[in-house]
Amino acid sequence: MDAASLSSSLSASTERTQWRSRQPLSKVGPAVFMPSLRNSSCNAPSFRQTGDRFIPDRSAMDMDVAHYLLTQPRKEKENNEVVSPAKEAYRKLLAETFLNNRSRILAFSKKPPTATEGMLTALYDCASSNQSKVARTKRYIPQSADRTLDAPDLVDDFYLNLLDWGSRNVLSIALGNTVYLWNASEGSTSELLTVEDDIGPVTSINWAPDGQHIAIGLNNSDVQLWDSSSDQLLRTLKGVHRSRVGTLAWNKSILTTGGMDGKIVNNDVRVRNHVVHTYRGHQQEVCGLKWSGSGKQLASGGNDNLLHVWDLSMSSSNRGSNENQWLHRFEGHNAAVKALAWCPFQSNLLASGGGGTDRCIKFWNTLTGACLNSIDTGSQVCGLLWNRNERELLSSHGFTENQLTLWKYPSMVKIADLSGHTSRVLYMAQSPDGCTVATAAGDETLRFWNVFGNPEVAAKSVAKAASSERFPNYSRIR
């Protein structure tokens, strides 16, 4: 191919390329600058180049050169004639003169910026932190109790609540007619009270939020308020129920009591006429009561297999005509509902457990009233406790395994089974730091389990979660 034929071919190609490229772009802006073959890109007039450095910029491309580089190899294949050395040398000289040794068809507007040392360091630190999170060691969960104490005369009754752990790290347990206090910080035991046989045994106990005052429910329907620091009886609430008081729950200065008569009563212990609200919805004994963390909703479970959620704002006065102001009424369980636990990290999530013929743990959305999940545990569910530092749930069981089971939430994958009790684990309480769990069973033993981790690690995780939470006042609804 001689220079004349090459020049005419490129000139015709230039006209076709300019016509095709200008036609669609004329609708959105001025024509794109296209230098001729005779003008090198380095001699082209200056113009502003825009666009992404990874996307080809048409304004920075030499269309004539691009067309030549695309069509010339095909023409060389079609013309397989032997080329003399002189003509080959002439072709190379011509290409160097006109193409300036350019071989790239697509041109980019800019070169990628060089990575700085600070950027590389940040990427390395980020990758290292992610690897450390993935490689975090699994928490060790002891399979046996850390401590075991004797609990003679413990009443073996599924419907009672005879164990509680106060905010001052003092554990209370009712053994027959007597209430004992065990100071977990000092390891010392003391007797708080012993009632007469005609009003006993003790059927329920519950610490007030201050950790100093404690409420005692009795078999004769009375409720006593004691000061643990002075071992003094402060007050006796009479006439609230017609039979034994099996469950108690504090909400600030309001003491909620549940009795065998199926009635639930809110008592303001600061005033003489202490009965302020009454809930009626259960037809049989009330065996479970739990206030939500906000103190606005109350969950109640009964021997009639019913679970109620009551809203404090909808409570009626004891003198009112309408006493059935429940927010939700759940009939999903097939046995008595004693085990209740409000989720500490999701305010509208409630977990409940059924008795021997039900054996299920159910999760409820108290905002919508929907049942989120149901798990058949295979044995009677006596108690439920949430881990305050991890998304875990601990359940205590009766017949037939008499074990503690730790579950991962929300997958409900079983993490561990803790065995040691030889009879059903009726009562369960959590330490103030949230790490240790105390259990009392029909085998008349009180056992302590380090199931939720060490206090030092738990305190660090809580502080880290509080500092990293972006919207601490946002109410999560799932």
QUIRA-V619220 format. One record per backbone hydrogen bond with DSSP energy under -0.5 kcal/mol. CO is the residue of the C=O (numbers start at 1). NH is the residue of the N-H. If there is no record, write none. Layout:
# QUIRA-V619220
CO/NH
CO/NH
This chain:
# QUIRA-V619220
2/6
3/7
4/8
5/9
6/10
7/11
8/12
9/13
10/14
11/15
12/16
13/17
14/18
15/19
16/20
17/21
18/22
19/23
20/24
21/25
22/26
24/27
25/28
25/29
36/39
38/40
40/43
41/44
48/50
52/55
56/58
57/60
58/61
61/63
62/66
63/67
64/68
65/69
66/70
67/71
68/72
69/73
71/75
72/76
73/77
74/78
75/79
78/80
84/88
85/89
86/90
87/91
88/92
89/93
90/94
91/95
92/96
93/97
94/98
95/99
96/100
99/102
107/57
116/120
117/121
118/122
119/123
120/124
121/125
122/126
123/127
124/128
125/129
126/130
127/131
128/132
129/133
130/134
131/135
133/136
140/142
143/419
147/448
149/446
151/154
153/176
155/157
157/160
161/205
162/174
164/172
166/169
169/184
169/185
170/166
171/182
172/164
173/175
173/180
174/176
175/178
176/202
177/195
178/175
178/180
179/192
179/193
180/173
181/183
181/190
182/171
182/184
183/187
183/188
188/183
190/181
190/192
193/179
196/199
196/200
199/219
199/220
201/219
203/161
204/217
206/215
208/211
212/228
213/208
214/226
215/206
216/224
217/203
217/204
218/221
218/245
221/241
222/218
223/237
224/216
225/234
225/235
226/214
226/228
227/231
227/232
232/227
232/234
235/225
236/238
237/223
244/246
244/260
247/258
249/256
251/254
253/255
253/269
254/251
254/256
255/267
256/249
257/265
258/246
258/247
259/262
259/286
262/281
262/282
263/259
264/279
265/257
265/267
266/276
266/277
267/255
267/269
268/271
272/274
274/268
274/276
277/266
279/264
285/287
285/303
288/301
290/299
292/295
296/312
297/292
298/310
299/290
300/308
301/287
301/288
302/305
302/337
306/302
307/330
308/300
309/327
309/328
310/298
310/312
311/314
312/315
316/278
317/320
321/323
323/280
324/326
325/311
328/309
330/307
336/338
336/355
339/353
341/351
346/349
348/350
348/366
349/343
350/364
351/341
352/362
353/338
353/339
354/381
355/358
355/359
359/377
359/378
360/354
360/362
361/375
362/352
363/372
363/373
364/350
364/366
365/369
365/370
370/365
370/372
373/363
375/361
375/377
380/382
380/398
383/396
385/394
390/392
391/409
392/387
393/407
394/385
395/405
396/382
396/383
397/425
398/401
398/402
399/380
403/397
404/418
405/395
405/407
406/415
406/416
407/393
407/409
408/412
408/413
413/408
416/406
417/419
418/404
421/420
424/426
424/442
427/440
429/438
431/434
435/452
436/431
437/449
438/429
439/447
440/426
440/427
441/444
444/151
445/441
445/447
446/149
447/439
448/146
448/147
449/437
449/451
450/142
454/458
455/459
456/460
457/461
458/462
459/463
460/464
461/465
462/466
463/467
464/468
465/469
471/474
474/476
